[in-house]
């Protein structure tokens, strides 16, 4: 049960996104015209910004960034209404993602995790949970040994403190590399799992709605996002709700799932039930696909 009235603490990735929107197919060995922008991003940081956009409790963001861009990311988070808890890394650059967005708004990522997956147990303290009602862990943390240890420690400390924990599996590709069993074992104890359909399939080997139902036998609440088709809510081995998504004119699908996560968590902290919170998430996701980049259109700090 989510406690209300406290802060949301997001632990995860803070990333510099290079978004390249190309209207024609990529032309190998030559030039392809594109609109290119450099924007703040990262699944964890994006979710934190969308949660702050939804209003309600304080939102905090713990992540590790290179000294090359710490001031820029700090400023961007503050402008979005998020309290940054950024750890400067003098040895690794800030994580960078090149997002190739085609004419249908579908995106393909090239990812250099940089400092993001160097978040270490030394960067974590149970004191970070003071005043926190919910902890959210970006799944990217689970894909490297050091950050996975940090995520597991944060999850354990949160459970001991009676703080609900949610996990976003983050990447079907990285899940396939790590292995479903290893990810599920590391995320054990989380109260909510928030995969998209591809991630749910990677974790179970099943399509929807079977994947959501199966995962909800391991996690009390599972919400699977389905893009334009909305979301499924599953509890106790059964799909309990199907939530429709508003129509949207897609421009860039980067960060749509993060927008869903942020709005969903903010709604839960405000006392919404799972289906109501999923509706809030779907509305935020529809807004996200209509703008470039993974953050809310206001307060991105992309100057």
C-alpha positions, -999 to +999 in steps of 0.1 A: +000+000+000+015+034-010+018+059+017+005+093+007+018+127+018+055+119+013+081+125-015+088+103-045+125+093-048+136+082-082+169+064-084+182+058-119+197+072-151+203+108-160+212+110-197+221+135-224+199+127-254+208+135-290+175+132-308+178+129-346+144+129-365+148+117-401+117+117-423+133+094-449+149+060-444+186+061-434+208+061-464+239+039-458+273+053-465+260+088-472+239+117-457+204+116-444+187+149-436+175+152-400+164+176-374+188+171-345+185+184-309+205+178-277+181+174-247+182+162-211+169+127-208+172+093-191+144+069-181+147+077-144+151+115-148+123+117-174+099+098-151+108+122-122+101+152-144+067+139-155+058+131-119+067+167-109+046+179-139+016+160-125+019+180-092+016+168-057+045+156-035+081+166-038+101+146-064+138+138-058+162+123-084+194+103-075+217+096-103+254+096-113+266+120-140+299+130-155+314+163-144+311+174-180+274+180-177+264+180-141+255+217-139+234+215-170+215+184-158+211+199-123+196+231-138+172+211-161+159+190-133+153+220-111+134+238-139+112+208-142+104+209-105+126+180-094+151+181-065+184+168-080+206+145-059+233+142-085+266+124-079+295+139-101+317+112-116+352+125-124+362+094-144+332+087-167+312+110-190+275+115-186+255+088-202+245+096-238+218+082-260+214+088-297+178+084-305+170+079-342+134+088-348+119+078-381+089+093-400+064+072-380+078+086-347+093+052-338+127+054-322+159+033-321+185+040-294+223+039-295+233+039-258+265+048-240+257+043-203+287+063-191+285+073-155+248+062-151+256+026-144+285+035-121+260+045-093+276+027-064+265+015-030+286+044-016+262+068-033+233+053-015+222+058+021+190+048+039+188+084+051+178+092+015+144+076+023+136+102+050+103+118+041+098+094+011+065+077+005+076+058-026+109+047-042+111+042-080+140+023-095+149+026-132+155-008-147+187+004-164+204+001-130+199-036-130+221-041-162+255-036-146+269-052-115+278-020-095+245-002-101+225-035-097+240-039-062+230-003-054+194-009-067+191-040-046+203-023-015+179+006-020+151-018-026+159-037+006+162-006+027+129+007+014+111-025+022+126-024+058+114+012+061+079+004+048+083+024+016+066+009-015+090+003-044+083+003-081+106-009-109+106-001-146+124-029-166+135-002-191+148-022-221+138-054-237+172-056-254+192-053-222+168-077-205+176-103-231+213-098-225+210-100-187+184-128-186+149-127-173+156-149-142+185-126-131+164-095-135+133-110-117+155-122-088+171-087-084+137-069-085+121-093-061+103-075-033+091-046-055+055-038-050+049-026-086+064-036-119+059-013-149+070-030-181+060-023-217+046-052-238+081-061-252+097-061-218+068-082-203+072-107-232+110-108-226+104-116-189+078-143-195+080-155-230+043-148-233+022-122-252-004-101-235-026-104-216-009-136-204+024-119-196+008-093-173-011-120-155+020-142-150+041-113-137+014-104-112+020-137-095+055-124-086+047-087-080+015-075-062+008-050-090+018-051-126+009-024-152+019-032-188+020-003-212+007-010-248+015+022-266-015+036-285-036+006-272-033+019-236-024-003-206-032-035-187-034-037-149-029-071-133-030-083-097-028-117-082-025-135-115-055-118-131-059-088-154-081-065-135-084-035-158-078-024-194-072+013-198-075+031-231-051+057-243-062+091-257-056+096-294-024+114-302-006+127-333+029+112-327+060+132-333+086+113-312+079+083-290+110+088-270+101+089-233+064+080-237+068+051-212+087+074-188+059+099-190+034+071-182+055+060-152+059+095-138+022+104-140+012+069-127+034+073-096+022+108-089-014+096-091-007+067-068+009+090-043-022+112-045-044+082-035-056+070-069-063+033-074-042+014-100-067+018-129-071+055-122-033+060-121-029+040-153-054+064-169-033+094-158-002+076-172-019+071-205-028+107-208+008+117-200+021+092-226-001+107-253+012+141-244+048+129-246+046+114-281+034+148-294+066+165-284+103+160-292+124+144-264+116+126-233+107+154-209+076+176-205+077+204-229+081+231-202+111+232-179+134+210-199+164+234-195+175+225-231+193+258-236 
